[in-house]
């Protein structure tokens, strides 16, 4: 389509095709009627022959119009004009053969003009009415000057011409209203689509899980956080809440019955480590009510946020204390070294070694506490994870002196945003723990990158004994450790670093045994 050719919607062409199908039906019906009643309508054979010729030509034209409409060549306006011209010629010719205006056949022009005006949206309707009027006046002029010798029905022709223009003008107005309504509906549809998209974005961005149900208990909308709490499998408009989350459906039933205490109790999710506290908001509209918006507050997230508030003040305090401890701790370590050089007594040397060992351990703990204040110094960059992990695994095997292979499964196209130094620190801590607690055999340490809902996740797995269920909640708490020489800050710092990079670090107990730590990237970005 050239730039000068106006765009014609498909609805215009479909309307023209349906109108042309009507023409074909009229042409066939008129021809069949001629075979049945032509002897009573026409007294002369010449009139009957002219009638058959006219209907045959009109039928051929309608078939030709069907072909041109099918291929949409030439353009819409030219085709519609030719269609209307053939209709006017056929009706006026039929009227002329049958005896003129007194037969009433000329009134058939009015519905044709009306439909043509509605199809063209009024742009050429008055032109079609002018063609019909000219054809009527020419037919009457022929009767007046040639055929009947001065007996024409010009007043009736003038009245029918006025009626043609009136119908054309009415079709023009109706088509204008239809066009305005169509444009308004299209604009409202665009606004509605935009509002729906904004609503979906807001729904997915909120930290709480959201489930919208109707009065029948069918889930109409949900977000990713809700599926994270209660598992995937929601089909909007098809999934029933009682089948998807029976405990949550029971809480809704309590709420509708007025049992506030039972309705607001935390609801267990599919993951035994997670629980959600529901909050219900009724949906009331002018037409109906009964729908409910269910907000699901992740109790684990609430617990973490409360812990963060407590630890924020504690972190500032411990950082100041660590700064104050570091200098005297260095002096104690230096003094122990001097004592070790001067003493020869075995007992004294053993005591000096105890001082040195514990000084080194305290210094390591102070260093990790100071690292907590550096979590906000984030410089995220785009990392091609496959290449970065290949280099990391090679470095880790060299430093830790690992002779076995470390399987790495990562798609080539994965790109994440993370501070490279932070990612190195987090992953080194996770891999070192996995190797230390694993069996130190082939595939004891495994790294896997996979899709987790709509984001990428990196999983570090080992084949060790795993973490007992009673210790899972304390796993990321500061200063919690099961090792005699551990500080209990490694996993806590790793989780804080991940949070600073808009990621989530969590422990996933695998059903086959061992332990899996998952880093979910761009979780809140």
C-alpha positions as a printed NumPy array, in Angstrom:
array([[  0.   ,   0.   ,   0.   ],
       [  1.481,   3.316,  -1.062],
       [  1.694,   6.197,   1.442],
       [ -1.033,   8.086,  -0.496],
       [ -3.527,   5.221,  -0.193],
       [ -5.692,   5.55 ,   2.942],
       [ -5.859,   2.62 ,   5.275],
       [ -9.193,   0.798,   5.138],
       [-10.061,  -1.417,   8.13 ],
       [-10.99 ,  -5.037,   7.558],
       [-14.503,  -4.377,   8.863],
       [-15.178,  -2.139,   5.817],
       [-14.179,  -4.899,   3.416],
       [-16.2  ,  -7.5  ,   5.283],
       [-19.278,  -5.244,   5.197],
       [-18.803,  -4.734,   1.468],
       [-18.51 ,  -8.491,   0.941],
       [-21.753,  -9.143,   2.854],
       [-23.518,  -6.378,   0.896],
       [-22.318,  -7.89 ,  -2.347],
       [-23.631, -11.297,  -1.261],
       [-27.008,  -9.614,  -0.874],
       [-26.665,  -8.279,  -4.432],
       [-25.949, -11.756,  -5.766],
       [-29.04 , -13.066,  -3.993],
       [-31.193, -10.256,  -5.438],
       [-29.815, -10.846,  -8.953],
       [-30.491, -14.591,  -8.816],
       [-33.948, -14.062,  -7.324],
       [-34.837, -11.483,  -9.968],
       [-33.711, -13.767, -12.759],
       [-35.687, -16.733, -11.384],
       [-38.755, -14.526, -10.923],
       [-38.49 , -13.529, -14.598],
       [-38.701, -17.164, -15.669],
       [-41.822, -17.677, -13.555],
       [-43.911, -14.504, -14.098],
       [-42.349, -12.751, -17.108],
       [-45.299, -13.709, -19.332],
       [-47.688, -11.824, -17.081],
       [-45.359,  -8.845, -16.549],
       [-44.274,  -8.187, -20.11 ],
       [-46.555,  -8.189, -23.139],
       [-43.788,  -8.173, -25.714],
       [-40.923, -10.568, -26.33 ],
       [-38.485,  -7.643, -26.688],
       [-39.248,  -6.552, -23.117],
       [-38.709, -10.097, -21.811],
       [-35.403, -10.355, -23.681],
       [-34.301,  -6.991, -22.324],
       [-35.283,  -8.114, -18.804],
       [-33.2  , -11.321, -19.066],
       [-30.275,  -9.387, -20.494],
       [-30.412,  -6.815, -17.692],
       [-30.589,  -9.424, -14.905],
       [-27.832, -11.509, -16.523],
       [-25.525,  -8.513, -16.818],
       [-26.257,  -7.524, -13.188],
       [-25.579, -11.081, -11.979],
       [-22.275, -11.116, -13.906],
       [-21.32 ,  -7.757, -12.381],
       [-22.068,  -8.963,  -8.847],
       [-19.893, -12.027,  -9.412],
       [-17.12 ,  -9.778, -10.735],
       [-17.535,  -7.557,  -7.672],
       [-17.114, -10.621,  -5.434],
       [-13.767, -11.332,  -7.081],
       [-12.536,  -7.737,  -6.782],
       [-13.619,  -7.596,  -3.117],
       [-11.775, -10.873,  -2.475],
       [ -8.495,  -9.475,  -3.835],
       [ -9.204,  -5.886,  -2.631],
       [ -8.258,  -4.404,  -5.979],
       [ -8.944,  -1.616,  -6.885],
       [ -9.248,   0.379,  -3.668],
       [-12.32 ,   0.446,  -1.462],
       [-13.862,   3.764,  -2.597],
       [-13.585,   2.971,  -6.285],
       [-15.134,  -0.461,  -5.765],
       [-18.007,   0.9  ,  -3.694],
       [-18.735,   3.558,  -6.327],
       [-18.834,   0.948,  -9.108],
       [-21.045,  -1.283,  -6.942],
       [-23.521,   1.511,  -6.294],
       [-23.463,   2.56 ,  -9.961],
       [-24.329,  -0.998, -11.052],
       [-27.127,  -1.134,  -8.423],
       [-28.579,   2.181,  -9.593],
       [-28.321,   1.146, -13.235],
       [-29.997,  -2.192, -12.53 ],
       [-32.893,  -0.732, -10.507],
       [-33.545,   2.178, -12.89 ],
       [-33.284,  -0.184, -15.889],
       [-35.709,  -2.629, -14.237],
       [-38.052,   0.256, -13.486],
       [-37.829,   1.441, -17.096],
       [-38.624,  -2.01 , -18.508],
       [-41.518,  -2.542, -16.079],
       [-43.313,   0.706, -16.859],
       [-41.672,   3.588, -15.012],
       [-42.1  ,   5.183, -11.595],
       [-45.675,   4.008, -11.172],
       [-44.453,   0.428, -10.64 ],
       [-42.763,   1.455,  -7.362],
       [-39.525,  -0.325,  -8.249],
       [-37.672,   2.96 ,  -7.888],
       [-38.165,   2.776,  -4.115],
       [-35.582,  -0.045,  -4.095],
       [-32.961,   2.675,  -4.483],
       [-33.524,   3.877,  -0.926],
       [-32.27 ,   0.791,   1.008],
       [-29.314,   0.461,  -1.361],
       [-28.34 ,   4.09 ,  -0.752],
       [-28.777,   3.655,   3.009],
       [-26.609,   0.533,   3.182],
       [-24.005,   2.072,   0.865],
       [-23.857,   5.156,   3.07 ],
       [-23.39 ,   3.088,   6.227],
       [-20.628,   0.999,   4.637],
       [-18.753,   4.045,   3.348],
       [-19.241,   5.871,   6.679],
       [-21.036,   8.679,   4.782],
       [-18.062,   9.907,   2.759],
       [-19.598,   9.29 ,  -0.699],
       [-23.275,   8.822,   0.187],
       [-24.438,  12.148,  -1.285],
       [-22.51 ,  11.381,  -4.471],
       [-24.391,   8.076,  -4.756],
       [-27.685,   9.925,  -4.187],
       [-26.752,  12.335,  -6.969],
       [-26.061,   9.394,  -9.32 ],
       [-29.476,   7.911,  -8.479],
       [-31.212,  11.247,  -9.064],
       [-29.476,  11.753, -12.42 ],
       [-30.44 ,   8.217, -13.481],
       [-34.082,   8.825, -12.527],
       [-34.218,  12.13 , -14.37 ],
       [-32.591,  10.61 , -17.463],
       [-35.118,   7.77 , -17.433],
       [-38.017,  10.251, -17.191],
       [-36.501,  12.414, -19.885],
       [-36.336,   9.378, -22.152],
       [-40.03 ,   8.692, -21.502],
       [-40.918,  12.321, -22.01 ],
       [-39.044,  13.055, -25.222],
       [-38.809,   9.702, -27.004],
       [-41.043,   6.915, -25.733],
       [-44.351,   8.428, -24.547],
       [-44.298,  11.697, -26.388],
       [-44.554,  14.1  , -23.477],
       [-46.108,  12.055, -20.661],
       [-43.383,  12.033, -17.995],
       [-43.688,  11.745, -14.213],
       [-41.206,  14.456, -13.31 ],
       [-42.903,  15.417, -10.014],
       [-42.691,  11.826,  -8.811],
       [-39.099,  11.585, -10.036],
       [-38.281,  14.798,  -8.154],
       [-39.904,  13.482,  -4.981],
       [-38.006,  10.179,  -5.249],
       [-34.754,  12.113,  -5.839],
       [-35.433,  14.174,  -2.706],
       [-36.074,  10.946,  -0.821],
       [-32.751,   9.601,  -2.103],
       [-30.901,  12.634,  -0.754],
       [-32.822,  12.464,   2.531],
       [-31.944,   8.805,   3.03 ],
       [-28.359,   9.531,   2.015],
       [-28.134,  12.399,   4.519],
       [-29.663,  10.224,   7.254],
       [-27.19 ,   7.427,   6.49 ],
       [-24.423,  10.029,   6.603],
       [-25.484,  11.16 ,  10.079],
       [-25.878,   7.604,  11.34 ],
       [-22.481,   6.643,   9.974],
       [-20.948,   9.714,  11.628],
       [-22.41 ,   8.671,  14.974],
       [-21.201,   5.111,  14.377],
       [-17.698,   6.363,  13.547],
       [-17.59 ,   8.548,  16.651],
       [-18.826,   5.675,  18.797],
       [-16.245,   3.354,  17.253],
       [-13.446,   5.84 ,  17.891],
       [-14.635,   6.363,  21.463],
       [-14.838,   2.612,  22.012],
       [-11.335,   2.182,  20.573],
       [ -9.99 ,   4.933,  22.829],
       [-11.708,   3.42 ,  25.842],
       [-10.322,   0.032,  24.862],
       [ -6.791,   1.468,  24.729],
       [ -7.303,   3.168,  28.103],
       [ -8.652,  -0.064,  29.543],
       [ -5.708,  -2.043,  28.168],
       [ -3.279,   0.507,  29.637],
       [ -5.033,   0.394,  33.   ],
       [ -4.976,  -3.403,  32.922],
       [ -1.246,  -3.393,  32.167],
       [ -0.541,  -0.862,  34.937],
       [ -2.682,  -2.898,  37.32 ],
       [ -0.752,  -6.056,  36.436],
       [  2.592,  -4.284,  36.934],
       [  1.489,  -2.929,  40.316],
       [  0.124,  -6.329,  41.269],
       [  3.419,  -8.038,  40.46 ],
       [  5.506,  -5.358,  42.161],
       [  3.898,  -5.45 ,  45.601],
       [  5.778,  -7.389,  48.237],
       [  2.664,  -9.135,  49.543],
       [  0.956, -11.991,  47.757],
       [ -2.322, -10.981,  46.114],
       [ -5.193, -13.254,  45.061],
       [ -8.497, -11.915,  43.688],
       [-11.523, -14.219,  43.808],
       [-15.125, -13.731,  42.707],
       [-18.279, -14.61 ,  44.634],
       [-18.013, -18.222,  43.459],
       [-14.497, -18.629,  44.836],
       [-12.826, -18.67 ,  41.404],
       [ -9.386, -17.046,  41.239],
       [ -9.475, -14.114,  38.799],
       [ -6.04 , -12.591,  39.366],
       [ -2.882, -13.361,  41.304],
       [  0.738, -12.32 ,  41.456],
       [  4.072, -14.083,  41.563],
       [  4.455, -13.701,  45.326],
       [  1.193, -15.6  ,  45.902],
       [  2.439, -18.475,  43.744],
       [  5.723, -18.402,  45.631],
       [  3.821, -18.931,  48.874],
       [  1.254, -21.485,  47.719],
       [  2.904, -22.935,  44.628],
       [  2.296, -22.556,  40.87 ],
       [ -0.768, -23.759,  39.014],
       [ -3.161, -20.79 ,  39.004],
       [ -5.222, -20.433,  35.816],
       [ -7.099, -17.127,  35.944],
       [-10.836, -17.661,  35.672],
       [-10.581, -21.467,  36.01 ],
       [ -8.827, -22.379,  39.266],
       [-10.976, -22.604,  42.393],
       [ -9.436, -21.31 ,  45.619],
       [-10.69 , -24.313,  47.589],
       [ -8.768, -26.621,  45.242],
       [ -5.635, -24.475,  45.033],
       [ -5.266, -23.502,  48.73 ],
       [ -7.829, -25.225,  50.987],
       [ -6.514, -23.618,  54.179],
       [ -6.806, -20.157,  52.639],
       [-10.326, -20.934,  51.389],
       [-11.244, -21.929,  54.948],
       [ -9.91 , -18.585,  56.224],
       [-12.089, -16.785,  53.635],
       [-15.114, -18.757,  54.838],
       [-14.358, -17.762,  58.465],
       [-14.014, -14.124,  57.421],
       [-17.332, -14.128,  55.566],
       [-18.969, -15.719,  58.598],
       [-17.598, -12.969,  60.857],
       [-15.009, -15.039,  62.722],
       [-12.268, -12.406,  62.699],
       [ -9.786, -14.233,  64.943],
       [ -9.817, -17.446,  62.915],
       [ -9.702, -15.544,  59.606],
       [ -6.558, -13.587,  60.489],
       [ -4.503, -16.512,  61.783],
       [ -1.373, -17.287,  59.707],
       [ -2.09 , -19.83 ,  56.978],
       [  0.408, -22.586,  56.235],
       [  1.678, -22.613,  52.652],
       [  2.897, -25.481,  50.516],
       [  6.441, -24.828,  51.759],
       [  6.696, -25.928,  55.386],
       [  9.121, -23.093,  56.071],
       [  6.677, -20.4  ,  54.944],
       [  3.423, -19.087,  56.362],
       [  1.188, -16.227,  55.272],
       [ -1.095, -13.954,  57.27 ],
       [ -4.174, -13.105,  55.179],
       [ -5.988,  -9.782,  54.987],
       [ -9.327,  -9.553,  53.181],
       [-10.788,  -6.58 ,  51.309],
       [-14.303,  -6.977,  49.854],
       [-15.06 ,  -5.933,  46.288],
       [-18.243,  -3.912,  45.955],
       [-19.519,  -2.478,  42.682],
       [-22.781,  -0.874,  41.61 ],
       [-23.959,  -4.111,  39.997],
       [-22.703,  -6.885,  42.232],
       [-20.628,  -7.751,  45.255],
       [-19.102, -10.842,  46.73 ],
       [-15.582, -10.748,  45.308],
       [-12.62 , -10.562,  47.672],
       [ -9.057,  -9.293,  47.354],
       [ -6.779, -11.416,  49.547],
       [ -3.471,  -9.877,  50.634],
       [ -0.976, -12.469,  51.88 ],
       [  1.762, -11.204,  54.171],
       [  4.799, -13.48 ,  54.177],
       [  5.502, -14.13 ,  57.833],
       [  9.073, -15.137,  57.074],
       [  9.64 , -11.788,  55.355],
       [  8.031,  -9.982,  58.299],
       [ 10.31 , -11.864,  60.664],
       [ 13.341, -10.942,  58.574],
       [ 12.334,  -7.279,  58.434],
       [ 11.838,  -7.2  ,  62.198],
       [ 15.208,  -8.831,  62.622],
       [ 16.765,  -6.297,  60.28 ],
       [ 15.419,  -3.43 ,  62.368],
       [ 16.918,  -4.932,  65.492],
       [ 20.199,  -5.757,  63.867],
       [ 20.557,  -2.356,  62.221],
       [ 21.132,  -0.662,  65.587],
       [ 23.149,  -3.62 ,  66.799],
       [ 25.279,  -3.452,  63.671],
       [ 26.188,   0.173,  64.255],
       [ 27.023,  -0.594,  67.868],
       [ 29.131,  -3.656,  67.062],
       [ 30.975,  -1.758,  64.321],
       [ 31.985,   0.929,  66.784],
       [ 32.98 ,  -1.697,  69.319],
       [ 34.957,  -3.58 ,  66.682],
       [ 36.915,  -0.426,  65.852],
       [ 37.717,   0.017,  69.518],
       [ 38.696,  -3.645,  69.995],
       [ 40.911,  -3.833,  66.924],
       [ 43.744,  -1.663,  68.266],
       [ 44.182,  -3.361,  71.698],
       [ 43.713,  -6.721,  69.982],
       [ 46.604,  -5.905,  67.683],
       [ 48.728,  -4.911,  70.669],
       [ 47.919,  -8.216,  72.43 ],
       [ 48.861, -10.185,  69.325],
       [ 52.123,  -8.287,  68.923],
       [ 52.987,  -8.795,  72.601],
       [ 52.284, -12.53 ,  72.258],
       [ 54.681, -12.738,  69.342],
       [ 57.406, -11.026,  71.396],
       [ 56.787, -13.412,  74.282],
       [ 57.042, -16.398,  71.928],
       [ 60.481, -15.206,  70.79 ],
       [ 61.856, -14.779,  74.345],
       [ 60.419, -17.723,  76.263],
       [ 61.829, -21.248,  76.162],
       [ 59.57 , -22.887,  78.694],
       [ 57.15 , -25.385,  76.961],
       [ 54.266, -24.436,  79.204],
       [ 54.767, -20.734,  78.497],
       [ 54.998, -21.434,  74.765],
       [ 51.732, -23.36 ,  74.915],
       [ 50.051, -20.449,  76.678],
       [ 51.452, -18.023,  74.099],
       [ 50.09 , -20.217,  71.283],
       [ 46.634, -20.15 ,  72.913],
       [ 46.812, -16.334,  73.124],
       [ 47.944, -16.076,  69.489],
       [ 45.283, -18.484,  68.206],
       [ 42.434, -16.741,  69.99 ],
       [ 43.761, -13.323,  69.013],
       [ 43.74 , -14.404,  65.357],
       [ 40.189, -15.748,  65.742],
       [ 38.963, -12.522,  67.362],
       [ 40.657, -10.465,  64.676],
       [ 38.868, -12.51 ,  61.989],
       [ 35.564, -11.93 ,  63.756],
       [ 36.229,  -8.188,  63.986],
       [ 37.051,  -8.12 ,  60.284],
       [ 33.739,  -9.797,  59.435],
       [ 31.802,  -7.39 ,  61.652],
       [ 33.421,  -4.484,  59.843],
       [ 32.369,  -6.026,  56.531],
       [ 28.743,  -5.509,  57.543],
       [ 29.149,  -1.759,  57.12 ],
       [ 30.344,  -2.216,  53.532],
       [ 27.191,  -3.914,  52.203],
       [ 25.758,  -0.602,  50.937],
       [ 28.821,   0.078,  48.786],
       [ 27.322,  -1.732,  45.832],
       [ 28.49 ,  -1.247,  42.251],
       [ 26.318,  -3.652,  40.223],
       [ 27.323,  -4.453,  36.654],
       [ 25.97 ,  -6.821,  34.024],
       [ 27.68 , -10.199,  34.323],
       [ 27.624, -12.935,  31.699],
       [ 27.207, -15.624,  34.281],
       [ 28.498, -18.603,  32.269],
       [ 31.903, -17.055,  31.554],
       [ 32.197, -15.621,  35.063],
       [ 31.369, -18.954,  36.73 ],
       [ 33.865, -20.834,  34.544],
       [ 36.658, -18.571,  35.829],
       [ 35.367, -18.738,  39.404],
       [ 35.235, -22.552,  39.472],
       [ 38.779, -22.805,  38.086],
       [ 40.077, -20.354,  40.712],
       [ 38.191, -22.079,  43.528],
       [ 39.562, -25.507,  42.609],
       [ 43.13 , -24.157,  42.514],
       [ 42.938, -22.331,  45.843],
       [ 41.094, -25.096,  47.717],
       [ 43.219, -27.781,  46.036],
       [ 40.201, -29.726,  44.724],
       [ 41.239, -32.57 ,  42.446],
       [ 37.736, -33.687,  41.415],
       [ 35.527, -31.981,  38.858],
       [ 32.943, -29.396,  39.893],
       [ 29.879, -29.716,  37.583],
       [ 28.574, -26.398,  36.28 ],
       [ 25.274, -26.134,  34.429],
       [ 24.542, -22.634,  33.164],
       [ 22.916, -21.458,  29.902],
       [ 25.138, -19.3  ,  27.708],
       [ 22.655, -16.427,  27.502],
       [ 22.245, -15.727,  31.232],
       [ 23.076, -12.124,  32.186],
       [ 22.566, -10.809,  35.746],
       [ 23.288,  -7.548,  37.576],
       [ 25.474,  -7.934,  40.651],
       [ 28.567,  -6.44 ,  42.204],
       [ 31.359,  -8.754,  41.002],
       [ 33.303,  -8.508,  44.279],
       [ 30.188,  -9.246,  46.305],
       [ 29.217, -12.176,  44.1  ],
       [ 32.724, -13.595,  44.457],
       [ 32.532, -13.276,  48.248],
       [ 29.064, -14.856,  48.52 ],
       [ 29.786, -17.721,  46.16 ],
       [ 33.163, -18.478,  47.712],
       [ 31.546, -18.753,  51.135],
       [ 28.774, -21.054,  49.844],
       [ 31.156, -23.268,  47.839],
       [ 33.633, -23.563,  50.694],
       [ 30.867, -24.6  ,  53.104],
       [ 29.487, -27.084,  50.57 ],
       [ 32.904, -28.649,  49.973],
       [ 33.701, -28.789,  53.696],
       [ 30.427, -30.539,  54.57 ],
       [ 30.302, -32.73 ,  51.456],
       [ 31.936, -36.104,  50.863],
       [ 34.739, -34.583,  48.768],
       [ 34.068, -36.946,  45.867],
       [ 33.035, -36.498,  42.233],
       [ 29.96 , -34.259,  42.017],
       [ 30.076, -33.503,  45.746],
       [ 29.886, -29.812,  44.826],
       [ 27.486, -28.771,  42.031],
       [ 26.578, -25.34 ,  40.607],
       [ 23.342, -24.965,  38.626],
       [ 21.737, -21.889,  37.041],
       [ 18.043, -22.29 ,  36.222],
       [ 14.82 , -20.322,  35.836],
       [ 12.96 , -19.693,  39.084],
       [  9.549, -18.281,  38.144],
       [ 10.448, -15.249,  35.976],
       [ 14.042, -14.715,  37.177],
       [ 17.361, -16.571,  37.172],
       [ 18.617, -18.474,  40.207],
       [ 22.036, -19.93 ,  41.051],
       [ 22.005, -23.062,  43.208],
       [ 25.02 , -24.409,  45.117],
       [ 24.437, -28.039,  46.133],
       [ 26.449, -30.602,  48.07 ],
       [ 26.024, -34.263,  49.044],
       [ 26.611, -33.777,  52.761],
       [ 24.268, -34.509,  55.687],
       [ 22.275, -31.31 ,  55.136],
       [ 20.765, -29.06 ,  57.799],
       [ 18.384, -30.438,  60.391],
       [ 14.864, -28.923,  60.316],
       [ 15.182, -27.479,  63.831],
       [ 18.272, -25.487,  62.786],
       [ 16.904, -24.107,  59.494],
       [ 15.365, -20.989,  61.06 ],
       [ 18.658, -20.101,  62.78 ],
       [ 20.788, -20.737,  59.722],
       [ 21.123, -17.08 ,  58.683],
       [ 21.16 , -15.548,  62.138],
       [ 24.345, -13.701,  63.116],
       [ 26.839, -15.505,  65.352],
       [ 25.039, -18.826,  64.91 ],
       [ 27.422, -21.648,  64.018],
       [ 27.807, -25.385,  64.519],
       [ 31.595, -25.217,  64.088],
       [ 33.868, -24.816,  67.086],
       [ 36.133, -22.392,  65.242],
       [ 33.392, -20.595,  63.24 ],
       [ 32.236, -17.013,  63.789],
       [ 28.633, -17.529,  62.647],
       [ 28.724, -14.474,  60.392],
       [ 29.46 , -16.017,  56.982],
       [ 25.91 , -16.883,  55.877],
       [ 24.479, -13.797,  57.546],
       [ 26.872, -11.517,  55.683],
       [ 26.21 , -13.424,  52.439],
       [ 22.474, -12.878,  52.773],
       [ 22.962,  -9.178,  53.566],
       [ 25.201,  -8.755,  50.529],
       [ 22.592, -10.466,  48.323],
       [ 19.865,  -8.189,  49.684],
       [ 22.006,  -5.146,  48.885],
       [ 22.243,  -6.415,  45.279],
       [ 18.45 ,  -6.981,  44.997],
       [ 18.854, -10.732,  45.324],
       [ 17.668, -13.364,  47.798],
       [ 19.768, -16.056,  49.426],
       [ 17.813, -18.954,  50.92 ],
       [ 18.302, -22.534,  51.985],
       [ 16.361, -25.183,  50.042],
       [ 16.269, -28.666,  51.592],
       [ 16.436, -31.101,  48.642],
       [ 14.337, -34.291,  48.895],
       [ 17.301, -36.458,  47.828],
       [ 19.508, -35.298,  50.722],
       [ 22.395, -32.893,  50.974],
       [ 21.981, -29.134,  51.062],
       [ 21.145, -26.514,  48.437],
       [ 21.636, -22.761,  48.808],
       [ 19.823, -20.686,  46.163],
       [ 20.698, -17.138,  45.087],
       [ 17.737, -15.607,  43.237],
       [ 18.865, -12.635,  41.136],
       [ 16.957,  -9.399,  40.517],
       [ 14.213, -10.52 ,  42.893],
       [ 13.137,  -7.02 ,  43.934],
       [ 14.576,  -4.915,  41.125]])
